[in-house]
Amino acid sequence: MTDYGRTLKRLIDFSSVKMYLVADTLGYDVSYISKWCNKGYLPNVKAAPKINGILAGLLSEDIAVHCDLESFCSQFEVHTTEEDLESTIRFLLQEAYDSSGKKDSRKSPKALDLKQGSARALVHTGEIRRFFQQDFSEYLRAAAAESEGPVEVLCTLDLCLFLCDFLPEIPFPDDLDLHVRIAIRESRLYVDHMVLLPRLYTFLSLNSRISFDIFCDEIMADANVIIIKDYMAALCSLDSEGRVLSIFCVTDTGTVQHMQWKTVPLFNRSKVLIQTSDPIDFHRKGYRTDFYSKDHFQILLASGFEFLLPRDCWEAVVETAGNKYKNKNIALLIRRLQVTWEEIFEHGSIDFFVLKTSLLRYMETGEIIFTDVVHRLTPEQRKNHIRNILDVTKNNPNIVFYLIDDEKLPVKNRLAYLSVFNNREKAFMKNPNRYHYGSGSFFYSIRSGELIRYMTDYFDDLKNTPFCTRYRHRELLSFYEKYSSLIIRMIDL
C-alpha cells in the first residue's frame, strides 16, 4: 500500500463517509477508489490536486459534523481548527501523494526495461490476461505522463471479442485524456444484436470519459495490433475463435512509429460506424435541426427530461444560456428548437424511454442538459413540467413513455448512461458526463444506416421486455393521481 493509499483509507475509515459516496462525489467507479486505498494505484498526476481538493471538502465536512476534532488531531498528528480542517486534509493527501510519487519513480526492473524500449513476448495465459487488465493501463499512464495532449490509441482487434468475453476486459483509466480508435466486425455485431448492442452501449457508458471512434474492420481484420501512439505497440496472434494465443509487445520509439505509419491508413480507409462529435460540429452542420425535421422518434433519456417543457421553463433555459454561458448562439438555437419541438409535440410520433433512476434523480435535483446548457429547474417549474406533459400527451396520443427499471437490467451501471436519439434515419448519442467532468465525447454520431436499423429494432423489442413498462396518457394520469402527493414531496425536499 502506498503512503497515499494508507492516508486516504485512514481518513475514510475515521470519517463516517462510505466508499460509494466518495466514488459518487469524485465521479469515479468504486473500484478505482479501492485500488487507490488498497492496491498501490495513484490518481493521475494532473488530476490529483483536483481530486484531493474534492476529497478534502467531503471528508472535512463529515468529520466536522460527526467526529471529534481532538481525536482527529491526535490520530493524524496535526494541529488544526474546524475552519482549517479542509486545508489540513488537503495537505495530508497531497503530501502523501507526493511521497508515493517519489517512491513510485524508483522504477522496478521491468519498468526500467520498458522505458529503455525492450520487447516482450507473452505466451502464458496469465501474462496475456495481465497485459489487458493491468499492463495496458500502466502503459497508458506512462504515455500520458509524457504527452501534452490526449493519448491516442489504435486497436484493430474486433471490439465484439471484448464484448463477448473472448478477450479480457481492458479497464481504461477514466482519469486520463484518451482518444481511442477501435475496429468492430459488423457481421458479428448484428448477428446477435439484442445481446451485443446493449453491451456496446454499456461499454461506451462505462467509459464515458474517453472518446471513441468505432470503425468497420473489413480492411484491417487480420492486422491484430494495439498501439499507444509513440509509446507502445502490441502484435497479437489469435486462434480461430478470436482468443489471443500470444502477444509481441515493443516500446522502441522507432518501431512503434513505423507500426503506426502502417496502421493509421487502415483506419483512414475504413468505414466509420460511430464517430465522436462536439457541439460546434452539431451547430455548424445544422445536425439537430435536420434531425428533428423527421418523425417517428425513439429517444432514450439518461439524465433528466428536457422535453415537453412549459413556456416558463424555455425562458429560464434561454436566460441560463445567455447569463451563465455567455453564448448567444446557444440561446438562438434554443429559440429555434422551441418552435420545432412545439410542432413535433403537437403532431409527431415519439417513443420516450426513461430510466427509473434518472427520473427519480430529476425529481430531486431538477437538472436537465438542454442542448448544451446544464440547467436546474425550480421545484415549481418541475411541477409545471409534469402538468405540461399530461396536457401534451392528452392532445397527442402518439407520444408514449416507456419506463425502464434499470435496477433489473442484466448489467448494473454505476455511471451516467448515454442518452440516445433516433429518428430511424439518423441517430446520435449524448454524453451527460462530459458536461460535468470535462472529458470524453460530447456526442457520438451513428454513421451507419444498417446500425441505425438494428438500433431501431432493438428499441422496438425493448418495449416487450419485463423491465420496460408502457405509459400512454391514461396510464400517466392514473399514475400521477395515485402518487402525486409523494411526487410533490420529493420535488419540494
PLY file of the C-alpha trace (Angstrom):
ply
format ascii 1.0
element vertex 493
property float x
property float y
property float z
element edge 492
property int vertex1
property int vertex2
end_header
0.00 0.00 0.00
1.34 3.47 -0.88
1.55 6.36 1.57
-1.30 7.93 -0.38
-3.47 4.82 -0.19
-2.79 4.38 3.51
-3.61 8.04 4.26
-6.78 8.04 2.17
-8.01 4.80 3.73
-7.34 6.11 7.26
-9.27 9.32 6.52
-12.23 7.44 5.08
-12.25 4.96 7.97
-12.04 7.78 10.53
-14.98 9.61 8.98
-18.48 8.18 8.54
-18.27 8.59 4.75
-18.91 5.41 2.79
-16.74 4.36 -0.14
-19.61 4.62 -2.62
-20.21 8.25 -1.60
-16.53 9.05 -2.17
-16.83 7.45 -5.62
-20.05 9.32 -6.47
-18.62 12.66 -5.33
-15.48 12.21 -7.42
-17.37 10.70 -10.35
-15.26 7.53 -10.34
-16.21 3.88 -10.07
-15.81 2.42 -6.55
-13.19 0.02 -7.90
-10.84 2.94 -8.61
-11.13 4.26 -5.05
-10.49 0.76 -3.75
-7.36 0.47 -5.91
-6.07 3.79 -4.58
-6.65 2.65 -0.99
-5.55 -0.95 -1.19
-3.59 -1.83 -4.31
-0.95 0.85 -4.67
-2.57 2.72 -7.57
-2.33 6.51 -7.70
-4.60 9.10 -9.36
-3.17 10.69 -12.48
-0.68 13.41 -11.59
-2.65 16.10 -13.46
-5.92 15.14 -11.79
-4.52 14.59 -8.27
-4.78 18.21 -6.96
-8.43 18.45 -8.02
-9.21 15.01 -6.58
-7.53 15.84 -3.29
-9.42 19.13 -3.08
-12.77 17.40 -3.59
-11.87 14.70 -1.07
-10.80 17.31 1.48
-14.11 19.13 1.14
-16.17 15.94 1.51
-14.19 14.46 4.40
-13.77 17.70 6.36
-17.50 18.42 6.23
-18.31 14.95 7.54
-15.59 14.93 10.22
-16.62 18.37 11.50
-20.20 17.15 11.99
-19.79 13.53 13.08
-16.34 13.17 14.60
-14.25 14.57 17.43
-11.73 17.15 16.20
-9.34 16.48 19.08
-9.34 12.80 18.25
-8.63 13.63 14.59
-5.65 15.80 15.56
-4.29 13.08 17.80
-4.69 10.28 15.29
-3.21 12.20 12.35
-0.63 14.11 14.43
-1.72 17.58 13.33
-2.94 20.77 14.99
-5.95 22.32 13.26
-9.22 24.12 13.85
-12.59 23.38 12.32
-12.10 26.35 9.96
-8.74 24.97 8.75
-9.77 21.32 8.67
-10.35 21.19 4.91
-6.96 22.69 4.06
-5.29 20.36 6.59
-6.82 17.26 4.98
-5.88 18.53 1.53
-2.29 18.97 2.74
-2.22 15.45 4.24
-3.44 13.91 0.99
-1.14 15.92 -1.26
1.89 15.27 0.95
1.14 11.54 0.90
0.62 11.67 -2.87
3.95 13.43 -3.43
5.70 10.92 -1.17
4.14 7.99 -3.04
5.08 9.53 -6.37
8.72 9.79 -5.36
8.79 6.13 -4.31
6.99 5.14 -7.50
9.59 6.96 -9.57
12.24 4.48 -8.39
11.46 2.17 -11.27
11.23 -1.57 -10.92
13.48 -3.61 -13.26
10.52 -4.29 -15.55
9.55 -0.62 -15.74
13.16 0.33 -16.48
13.28 -2.23 -19.29
10.07 -0.89 -20.79
11.33 2.66 -20.66
14.51 1.59 -22.44
12.48 0.24 -25.35
12.61 -3.50 -24.75
10.46 -6.12 -26.48
8.43 -8.76 -24.68
6.86 -11.98 -25.90
3.82 -13.00 -23.83
2.64 -16.59 -24.32
1.23 -17.77 -21.00
-2.46 -17.24 -20.26
-1.71 -15.32 -17.07
0.72 -13.00 -18.87
-1.82 -12.27 -21.62
-4.60 -11.59 -19.13
-2.29 -9.32 -17.13
-1.38 -7.39 -20.28
-5.01 -6.46 -20.95
-6.18 -5.99 -17.38
-3.16 -4.25 -15.84
-0.10 -3.67 -18.03
-2.04 -1.81 -20.72
-3.35 0.71 -18.17
0.20 1.24 -16.91
1.40 1.89 -20.46
-1.39 4.44 -20.88
-0.44 6.24 -17.68
3.21 6.30 -18.66
2.31 7.67 -22.10
0.05 10.31 -20.54
2.88 11.48 -18.28
4.96 12.21 -21.38
2.17 13.66 -23.52
0.85 17.22 -23.56
-2.39 16.31 -25.33
-4.76 13.33 -25.45
-3.20 9.88 -25.57
-4.16 8.27 -28.88
-4.85 4.55 -29.10
-5.33 2.40 -32.22
-6.86 -1.07 -31.87
-7.65 -3.26 -34.87
-8.86 -6.14 -32.69
-12.62 -6.63 -33.05
-14.44 -4.84 -30.22
-17.04 -7.64 -30.27
-14.36 -10.02 -28.96
-14.09 -7.86 -25.84
-17.87 -7.52 -25.56
-18.30 -11.32 -25.88
-15.55 -12.03 -23.31
-13.32 -13.82 -25.86
-10.71 -11.21 -24.95
-10.08 -9.98 -21.39
-11.68 -6.66 -20.48
-9.49 -3.56 -20.80
-10.01 -1.20 -17.83
-9.37 2.17 -19.49
-8.32 4.67 -16.77
-11.02 7.34 -16.75
-8.76 9.98 -15.19
-6.70 10.19 -18.40
-7.47 12.11 -21.59
-7.78 9.26 -24.12
-8.90 9.10 -27.74
-9.39 5.52 -28.91
-9.92 4.37 -32.49
-11.10 0.76 -32.46
-12.40 -1.72 -35.02
-15.56 -3.80 -34.88
-16.88 -6.62 -37.08
-20.35 -5.62 -38.26
-21.49 -9.13 -39.10
-20.62 -10.34 -35.59
-22.31 -7.28 -34.02
-25.56 -7.69 -35.94
-25.97 -11.46 -35.80
-26.67 -11.21 -32.07
-27.65 -7.55 -31.84
-30.13 -7.99 -28.96
-27.16 -9.00 -26.79
-24.26 -7.09 -28.32
-25.91 -3.69 -28.92
-26.70 -3.18 -25.21
-23.19 -4.41 -24.35
-21.70 -1.89 -26.79
-23.88 0.82 -25.25
-22.80 -0.19 -21.74
-19.15 -0.25 -22.81
-19.37 3.33 -24.08
-21.32 4.37 -20.96
-18.85 2.87 -18.52
-16.06 4.61 -20.44
-17.94 7.88 -20.80
-14.84 9.97 -20.04
-13.00 8.51 -23.01
-13.56 9.42 -26.68
-14.08 6.52 -29.09
-14.28 6.31 -32.86
-15.51 2.89 -33.99
-14.68 1.60 -37.49
-15.74 -1.37 -39.59
-12.86 -3.86 -39.50
-13.29 -5.07 -43.09
-9.85 -4.00 -44.35
-7.98 -4.41 -41.05
-9.43 -7.68 -39.78
-6.09 -9.51 -39.82
-3.83 -6.70 -38.56
-4.38 -7.60 -34.88
-2.46 -4.69 -33.39
-2.91 -2.39 -30.41
-0.88 0.81 -30.49
-0.45 3.60 -27.97
0.79 6.40 -30.19
4.56 6.97 -29.95
4.82 4.74 -26.88
3.85 1.08 -27.25
2.76 -1.39 -29.93
1.48 -4.93 -29.43
1.04 -7.52 -32.18
-1.42 -10.28 -31.22
-1.82 -13.77 -32.70
-5.38 -15.12 -32.43
-6.98 -18.54 -32.69
-9.99 -19.26 -34.92
-12.43 -18.03 -32.25
-10.60 -14.76 -31.65
-8.79 -15.64 -28.43
-5.25 -14.33 -28.03
-2.56 -17.01 -28.22
0.45 -14.71 -27.83
1.43 -11.04 -27.77
4.64 -9.47 -29.03
4.97 -6.07 -27.34
7.53 -3.36 -28.15
8.21 0.12 -26.79
11.12 1.12 -29.04
10.01 4.51 -30.38
11.18 3.92 -33.96
9.45 0.53 -34.18
6.23 1.88 -32.63
6.12 4.81 -35.05
6.75 2.51 -38.01
3.81 0.33 -36.96
1.67 3.48 -36.60
2.69 4.52 -40.11
1.36 1.21 -41.43
-1.80 1.10 -39.27
-3.20 4.65 -39.49
-4.05 4.33 -43.24
-6.16 1.26 -42.45
-8.40 3.41 -40.25
-8.38 6.28 -42.75
-9.72 3.97 -45.47
-12.28 2.22 -43.24
-15.98 2.99 -42.85
-16.80 4.91 -39.67
-19.73 3.43 -37.73
-19.71 5.61 -34.60
-17.83 8.91 -34.52
-17.10 11.31 -31.71
-18.56 14.81 -32.26
-18.74 18.09 -30.38
-21.39 20.85 -30.10
-19.61 23.02 -32.68
-19.92 20.23 -35.27
-23.60 19.79 -34.46
-24.28 23.52 -34.63
-22.26 24.30 -37.74
-23.70 21.42 -39.75
-27.28 22.00 -38.57
-27.42 18.42 -37.33
-30.03 18.99 -34.61
-32.37 20.99 -36.84
-32.22 18.33 -39.55
-32.67 15.53 -37.01
-35.87 17.00 -35.58
-37.31 17.68 -39.03
-38.16 13.97 -39.26
-40.77 11.91 -37.37
-41.14 8.55 -35.57
-38.57 9.23 -32.87
-37.08 6.82 -30.36
-35.44 8.76 -27.54
-33.72 7.25 -24.52
-33.07 9.89 -21.86
-30.45 9.03 -19.27
-30.16 12.33 -17.41
-33.20 14.45 -16.60
-36.08 15.05 -19.00
-35.65 18.12 -21.19
-38.62 17.56 -23.49
-42.24 18.79 -23.22
-41.18 21.83 -21.19
-43.76 24.54 -20.46
-43.09 28.05 -21.76
-41.68 29.45 -18.49
-39.06 26.70 -18.47
-37.96 27.59 -22.01
-37.41 31.17 -20.93
-35.40 30.05 -17.90
-33.12 27.89 -20.07
-32.60 30.74 -22.54
-31.68 33.01 -19.62
-29.15 30.46 -18.33
-27.64 30.15 -21.82
-27.24 33.92 -22.03
-26.08 34.66 -18.48
-24.13 31.58 -17.41
-22.62 30.51 -20.72
-22.49 33.97 -22.36
-23.42 32.28 -25.63
-25.99 33.99 -27.84
-25.72 31.21 -30.44
-26.98 28.61 -27.95
-29.81 30.93 -26.89
-30.78 31.37 -30.57
-30.62 27.58 -31.11
-32.93 27.06 -28.15
-35.44 29.53 -29.64
-35.40 27.67 -32.95
-35.78 24.30 -31.24
-38.72 25.62 -29.26
-40.62 26.28 -32.50
-39.58 22.92 -33.99
-40.41 20.91 -30.88
-43.80 22.53 -30.36
-44.74 21.36 -33.85
-43.39 17.85 -33.18
-45.15 17.58 -29.82
-48.43 18.58 -31.39
-48.45 16.05 -34.22
-45.34 13.85 -34.08
-44.81 10.26 -33.03
-42.32 9.84 -30.18
-41.37 6.89 -28.02
-39.63 8.18 -24.89
-37.57 5.60 -22.98
-36.77 6.86 -19.49
-34.59 5.21 -16.86
-36.25 4.96 -13.45
-33.14 6.06 -11.55
-32.68 9.01 -13.88
-36.31 10.07 -13.45
-36.05 9.94 -9.65
-32.83 11.95 -9.79
-34.55 14.57 -11.95
-37.44 14.84 -9.48
-34.94 15.52 -6.70
-32.48 17.83 -8.47
-34.36 19.33 -11.43
-31.21 19.08 -13.56
-31.53 18.88 -17.32
-28.99 19.23 -20.12
-30.86 21.20 -22.74
-28.84 21.22 -25.97
-25.51 22.15 -24.34
-26.86 24.05 -21.34
-26.78 22.46 -17.89
-29.80 23.94 -16.12
-31.74 23.25 -12.92
-35.49 23.73 -12.89
-37.00 25.13 -9.71
-39.45 22.93 -7.78
-42.37 24.95 -9.16
-41.06 24.60 -12.71
-40.77 20.82 -12.24
-44.41 20.68 -11.15
-45.42 22.75 -14.19
-43.33 20.41 -16.33
-45.32 17.40 -15.12
-48.63 19.16 -15.76
-47.50 20.14 -19.25
-46.50 16.53 -20.02
-50.00 15.41 -19.06
-51.57 18.13 -21.24
-49.42 17.37 -24.29
-49.87 13.60 -24.13
-53.64 14.09 -23.79
-53.71 16.01 -27.06
-51.23 13.77 -28.89
-51.76 10.03 -28.33
-48.67 9.28 -30.45
-46.37 10.31 -27.58
-45.72 7.22 -25.45
-43.46 6.75 -22.43
-41.59 3.54 -21.61
-40.21 3.43 -18.08
-37.12 1.20 -17.81
-36.45 -0.29 -14.38
-32.66 -0.19 -14.69
-32.28 -1.95 -11.33
-33.47 -5.07 -13.19
-31.10 -4.73 -16.12
-28.56 -7.56 -16.53
-25.62 -5.15 -16.11
-25.67 -2.53 -13.35
-24.10 0.73 -14.45
-22.82 2.96 -11.65
-22.03 5.80 -14.02
-24.35 8.03 -16.05
-25.69 6.33 -19.14
-25.61 7.85 -22.61
-28.80 9.38 -23.98
-29.84 8.01 -27.39
-31.73 9.93 -30.10
-33.02 8.03 -33.14
-35.44 9.03 -35.90
-34.89 5.80 -37.87
-32.83 7.66 -40.47
-30.34 9.49 -38.25
-29.16 8.71 -34.75
-26.75 10.08 -32.19
-25.84 9.62 -28.53
-25.28 12.36 -25.96
-22.87 12.01 -23.04
-24.14 13.73 -19.82
-20.84 13.04 -18.03
-18.95 15.25 -20.49
-20.78 18.33 -19.21
-19.82 17.59 -15.61
-16.31 16.16 -15.76
-14.79 17.80 -18.83
-13.52 14.67 -20.61
-14.92 12.21 -23.11
-17.03 12.86 -26.17
-19.97 15.28 -26.08
-21.79 13.28 -28.76
-21.48 10.13 -30.83
-22.86 10.32 -34.37
-24.13 7.00 -35.73
-22.79 6.92 -39.28
-24.10 3.54 -40.44
-27.65 3.19 -41.77
-27.57 -0.54 -41.05
-26.55 0.09 -37.44
-29.44 2.56 -37.09
-31.83 -0.09 -38.41
-30.66 -2.60 -35.80
-30.88 0.07 -33.08
-34.47 0.74 -34.13
-35.31 -2.96 -33.96
-33.70 -3.18 -30.53
-35.83 -0.35 -29.12
-38.98 -1.87 -30.65
-38.14 -5.19 -28.98
-37.22 -3.46 -25.72
-40.87 -2.44 -25.27
-41.83 -6.06 -24.65
-39.18 -6.86 -22.05
-40.15 -7.43 -18.38
-38.20 -4.38 -17.15
-39.97 -1.94 -19.50
-43.48 -0.56 -18.73
-45.60 1.44 -21.19
-47.37 4.66 -20.20
-49.76 6.44 -22.52
-51.70 9.49 -21.34
-54.28 7.46 -19.44
-51.63 5.47 -17.54
-49.60 8.63 -16.88
-52.63 10.42 -15.47
-53.60 7.43 -13.34
-50.03 7.12 -12.00
-49.86 10.83 -11.20
-53.22 10.88 -9.43
-52.16 7.90 -7.35
-48.70 9.17 -6.38
-48.97 12.96 -6.80
-48.50 13.72 -3.09
-45.34 11.59 -2.98
-44.01 13.17 -6.18
-44.62 16.68 -4.91
-42.93 15.89 -1.58
-39.90 14.56 -3.45
-39.73 17.72 -5.55
-40.08 20.02 -2.52
-37.36 18.32 -0.48
0 1
1 2
2 3
3 4
4 5
5 6
6 7
7 8
8 9
9 10
10 11
11 12
12 13
13 14
14 15
15 16
16 17
17 18
18 19
19 20
20 21
21 22
22 23
23 24
24 25
25 26
26 27
27 28
28 29
29 30
30 31
31 32
32 33
33 34
34 35
35 36
36 37
37 38
38 39
39 40
40 41
41 42
42 43
43 44
44 45
45 46
46 47
47 48
48 49
49 50
50 51
51 52
52 53
53 54
54 55
55 56
56 57
57 58
58 59
59 60
60 61
61 62
62 63
63 64
64 65
65 66
66 67
67 68
68 69
69 70
70 71
71 72
72 73
73 74
74 75
75 76
76 77
77 78
78 79
79 80
80 81
81 82
82 83
83 84
84 85
85 86
86 87
87 88
88 89
89 90
90 91
91 92
92 93
93 94
94 95
95 96
96 97
97 98
98 99
99 100
100 101
101 102
102 103
103 104
104 105
105 106
106 107
107 108
108 109
109 110
110 111
111 112
112 113
113 114
114 115
115 116
116 117
117 118
118 119
119 120
120 121
121 122
122 123
123 124
124 125
125 126
126 127
127 128
128 129
129 130
130 131
131 132
132 133
133 134
134 135
135 136
136 137
137 138
138 139
139 140
140 141
141 142
142 143
143 144
144 145
145 146
146 147
147 148
148 149
149 150
150 151
151 152
152 153
153 154
154 155
155 156
156 157
157 158
158 159
159 160
160 161
161 162
162 163
163 164
164 165
165 166
166 167
167 168
168 169
169 170
170 171
171 172
172 173
173 174
174 175
175 176
176 177
177 178
178 179
179 180
180 181
181 182
182 183
183 184
184 185
185 186
186 187
187 188
188 189
189 190
190 191
191 192
192 193
193 194
194 195
195 196
196 197
197 198
198 199
199 200
200 201
201 202
202 203
203 204
204 205
205 206
206 207
207 208
208 209
209 210
210 211
211 212
212 213
213 214
214 215
215 216
216 217
217 218
218 219
219 220
220 221
221 222
222 223
223 224
224 225
225 226
226 227
227 228
228 229
229 230
230 231
231 232
232 233
233 234
234 235
235 236
236 237
237 238
238 239
239 240
240 241
241 242
242 243
243 244
244 245
245 246
246 247
247 248
248 249
249 250
250 251
251 252
252 253
253 254
254 255
255 256
256 257
257 258
258 259
259 260
260 261
261 262
262 263
263 264
264 265
265 266
266 267
267 268
268 269
269 270
270 271
271 272
272 273
273 274
274 275
275 276
276 277
277 278
278 279
279 280
280 281
281 282
282 283
283 284
284 285
285 286
286 287
287 288
288 289
289 290
290 291
291 292
292 293
293 294
294 295
295 296
296 297
297 298
298 299
299 300
300 301
301 302
302 303
303 304
304 305
305 306
306 307
307 308
308 309
309 310
310 311
311 312
312 313
313 314
314 315
315 316
316 317
317 318
318 319
319 320
320 321
321 322
322 323
323 324
324 325
325 326
326 327
327 328
328 329
329 330
330 331
331 332
332 333
333 334
334 335
335 336
336 337
337 338
338 339
339 340
340 341
341 342
342 343
343 344
344 345
345 346
346 347
347 348
348 349
349 350
350 351
351 352
352 353
353 354
354 355
355 356
356 357
357 358
358 359
359 360
360 361
361 362
362 363
363 364
364 365
365 366
366 367
367 368
368 369
369 370
370 371
371 372
372 373
373 374
374 375
375 376
376 377
377 378
378 379
379 380
380 381
381 382
382 383
383 384
384 385
385 386
386 387
387 388
388 389
389 390
390 391
391 392
392 393
393 394
394 395
395 396
396 397
397 398
398 399
399 400
400 401
401 402
402 403
403 404
404 405
405 406
406 407
407 408
408 409
409 410
410 411
411 412
412 413
413 414
414 415
415 416
416 417
417 418
418 419
419 420
420 421
421 422
422 423
423 424
424 425
425 426
426 427
427 428
428 429
429 430
430 431
431 432
432 433
433 434
434 435
435 436
436 437
437 438
438 439
439 440
440 441
441 442
442 443
443 444
444 445
445 446
446 447
447 448
448 449
449 450
450 451
451 452
452 453
453 454
454 455
455 456
456 457
457 458
458 459
459 460
460 461
461 462
462 463
463 464
464 465
465 466
466 467
467 468
468 469
469 470
470 471
471 472
472 473
473 474
474 475
475 476
476 477
477 478
478 479
479 480
480 481
481 482
482 483
483 484
484 485
485 486
486 487
487 488
488 489
489 490
490 491
491 492
